Amino acid sequence: MKKLLLVLLVVILAAFLFVGCLPVTPSEGEGEGEGEVETGITVDIEGAVEVGGFTYVSEGTHKITITFPAPQAGLVTAYEGMGSCYDNFSEAMKQQQQIIYYYGNIIFYPNEDRTVWTGLGNFGYADNYPVEITRCCSSMLEIFFGDCVDDACMGIPLVVDGVPPYAEIDISAEACDCEGYAITFDTVTQNPDCEDAIECCGDDCSGLASWSVVLYEDYPFDICCDPSICEEPIASCSGSECPILCETDCLLEGTYYAVVTLVDNVGNQAAYYAEIVLGADGAIDVKAGLPGEETCVEWATETSDTIGICASSGGLSGGIIVVNN
């Protein structure tokens, strides 16, 4: 059981380039039982991405592959560590120190010539924290092999992203020049019900990778929870950055169903749903929805003109934000 390790943040930041099949130069040993380790080693963590100088990985199990330039006769092991968690990891830049708690041991298994070693690491506090708590957490992977006993041969700092992306989306209708109304989906600048909101669209950890808005004319959840299997959409928009802005073609009065999907850079997803009743005079009534536990979608009991959730200093809100007309 390793002791608590006090890690300087500047050291953490300086080592972020060590992940992602890049050559790694391990530290040279200085004390008894330590020795110089061969260079030219690469480490790949499946699903890890580099964004803004930080290496991010999603919560959960990831395959780790270490490739050595020469066969390794002994064992290859690693410790996983978790540190402080933040609503926004950029806040960690303000900290001078972090305490990393080592809690997991990873055993690696070699290929036939013992140059490629693989193991499974389970990153994150998923087993210990309730799902509604924001988790953007500093982490450390320390790898041991050869003569490295007291000190790790290499340390790989990570950020574990357990935070889903989010958005607040206002839904409105504008009259067309000829006939009907165009429905517009637009991120809200600031919802008065979320006074502590950092912003109203994005991801507070690895960052937003993509968003999409898909509109259906018929109810798409009768048979399956994936509406794209059940119905053909009548309109769609997509993008990779905030704000979200999507305007449909001219539509006549009726009931429509929208699915808004957001994906962050490590693959975390958020999905919001809207039942939109468009009147002949352009008035709309919207019922917001979130993925349900017993049904595909759990719908709000009240109408609104906004769907989605916003981020606050206490983490992601767990319910639907309703803005009365």
N, C-alpha and C positions, 0 to 999 in steps of 0.2 A: 504494500500500500504506500503509494508515494505521499510525501508530506505536501503541505500547501506551498505553492511556489509563487513568489511575488515577481511579477513580470512587468518590466518597464514598458510603457506604451510605445515609446520611440523604437524599442527593439521589435515590438510586434509589427509596427508599420513598416520598418525597414525590411522585414523578412517576407512580406506578402507576395513577392514575385516567385516564391519557391514552389508554387503549386501549378499544375496544369501541363504536365509533360515537359517542363522546362528543366535544363540541367541544374542540379543542386550541388553546391559545394559545402559539405558538412564541416563542422568546426573541428579544429585540431585538439587532441587531448593534451592536458597539461599536468594532471595529477596522477597518483598511483593507480594503475589499472586502466589508464586511458592511453590512447595512441592515435596517430594520424590515420584518418579514414580516407579510402580511395575516393577520388572525385569522379564526375561524370555520371552521377546517379540521377534518375528521373522519377518523379512521383506523380501519379495521376489519381485524382479523386473523382470518381464518376459523378457527373452532374455539376461539378464546381464551375463557377464562372467568375471572371475578374471584371469588376465594375469600379471605375474611379480609383484604381490603385488598391482596392480591397478584394480579397477572394471570398466569395459567398458560396454557401452550400445550404440546401434545404434541410429541415428537420427530417430525421428518419435514417434508414440504412443506406449506405453507399459503399460500393466496391472500391477498394484502394489497391492500386497496382504500383509496386516499386520495381524498377528495372536497374540492375547493377551491371557495370562493365565487365565484371568477372564473377565466377561462381561464389556464393556465400556458403561456407561450410557449417556455420552455427545457425542459431535461431534468429529470426527477425520478428520483433514485437513492437508494439506501440501503445502509448497511453493517450486517451482522449481527455481533454480538460474543458470545463465550461467556466466562464467568468461572469462579468456583470451583463445585465440585459437592459436594453434601452428601447424607448419608443422610436427613436431615430438614432442610428449608430453614429452619426456625425457628432452626437453629444459626447461620445467617448473620446473624441479628439481633445476635449477640454480637460480630460482626466490625466493626471501624471502617472498613476500606477493602477494596476488591476491585480486582483487576487484570482488565480486560476486554480480551481479545485479538480484534481485528477480523480476520476471515478470509474473509468472503463479501461480494460486491457484487451488489446487486439492481437491475435495470433495470426501470422502470415504463413502461407503454404507455398512451397516452391514448384516451379515447373521441373522438367526432367533434368536440365543442366544447371538448375539452381541459380539462374540469373534473373528470373522474373518471379516475384513473390506477390501473392494476392491475399487480401483479407477483407472482412466486412466491419465497417465502423458504424455505430448508431449514434448520430449526432443530435444534440438538442435535449431540452428538458421535457419532452413530450410525455414521458411517463409520470412526471412529478408535478407538472403545472396544469391547471385547468385550461381548456382550449381557448377560453375567451381572453386570456392574458396575452398581451403583446410580447412577443419573444424575438428580439433582434439582439443576439448574444455573442459576445466575444468568446473565442474558443482557441484551443491549442492542440495540435497533434504532435507528440514527441515520439520519434522513431529510434529504436535501439537495435544494433547489430554489431557483429565483430567484437572489438575490444571495448566498446562503449558500455559501461556498466553503471557507474555513479551518475554520469551526465549523458543526456541524449546525444546521439550522433547528429541529429538535425531536429529543428523545431519548425513547425509549419503553422502559422497563425491563420485563423479562419473567422468568418462571421457566419453564425448559424441563423438562417432566416426562416422563422416560423410565422411571419406576419403576412396575411393575405393583402392584396391590393384593395383599394377602396375608391369609391366615388359617390358624390351626390349629384344627381342628374335631374334637372328640371325638364318637364315635358310640356310643350305648348303647341298651339295650332295657329297657323297663319293662312289667311285667305289667298287663294290662287287667282291669277288674272282671269282665267276662264271659268272653271268650275271646281268646287271642292276646296280642300284645305291640306296644306303640307304640315306634317307633324315634325317638330324639331326636338331633338334631345341635346341638352346643353348643360355642362357642369355649372353648378351654382358657385358664385364667387364666395359667399359666406352665408351659411344658414344660421339664423338667430338662435335656433335651438341647440347649436353646437358652439358655444362661446369659446371653448378651449381648442377649437379645431386648428390643426397646423396648416392644413390646406384641404381642399375639397375634392381632390383627385390625385391619385398616385400610389406610392408604396413607400413606407417609412424604413425600409431596410435595403434590399438589393435593387429596388427601383422598378418602375413599371416597364414591362417589355411590349405589351400590346393590349388593345381593347377592340371590342366589336359590338355593334348593335344590329340585331336581326329582328325584323318585323314579320308577323304572320297574320293572315286574315282569318283563318280557322283555328279553333282551340287545339294547340299542339300537344297536350299532355294526357289525352285519353288513354293511350296505350303504353307509352314509354316516357321516361323522364328526359330523354334526349330529343328535343323537338325537331331537330334536323332530320331524324329518322322518320318521323310521322308526317310532317307537312313540308311543303315547298314554301320558302319565304317569298314575300312580295317586295321586300326592300332590305338593304343591308349597308352598313358602313363599317370601316375599320381604321385603325391608326396605331401608332406606336408611342405617342406622347400625349400628355394632357395639354390643353383641355380636350374633353370629349365634345365633339360637335357633329351632329348627324341630322340631315334634313331629307325627308322622304319626298317622293313625287306627290302630285295632287291626289287626295283620297276623298271618297264620298263618305257620308255618314255611315256609321256602323261600329262594330266592336273589333278591336285589333289587340294582338298580344306581342309584346316586345321582350327579348332576352338580351341582357347586357352582360358581357363576359370580360373580365380583366385578368391578365396573366402577368406575374412579375418575372424577373430575370432568372429565378431558380425554379420556376414552374408552379408556384402557388397560384391558385385561381380563386376568383370570387365571381358569383353569378347573381344578378338581380333580375326580377321579372316585373312586368307591368301589364295590367289589363286596362286598355284605353278605350273608353266609349266616346266616340266623336259624334257630336250632334250636328244637325243641319245648319245651325247658326255658328258653327266653329267652336262652341263650348266643348270642353273635354272633362271627363271624370276619370280619374286614375286610381286603381287599386294596386298597391305595391306588393311584391312578393319576394320571399327568400326560399332557397331550397329547403324542403320539409323533411322531417324524420319519418313520418308515416305516409305522407303523400309527396308527389313530385314537388309541389309548390305549396307553401303556406301563405295564404293571402291575408292582407290587412282587412280589418272589418270596416275601416273608414276610407273614404276617398281622399286623394291628395293630388298635388301636382309635382311631387318629388319622389324619386326612388333612390335607394342606396344608403350607405352609411358614411360617417366621417370619422376621422382619427382625432383623438384628444390626448392630452397629456397622461391620462390614465389608461390608455390603450384603446383598442377598437371597441366601439359600442356594439352591443350584441343584438340590437333590435332594429326595427324599421323606423326611420325618421319620417314623421308625417307632418306636412305643412298644409294647413287648411287653406282653401281657396278664399 
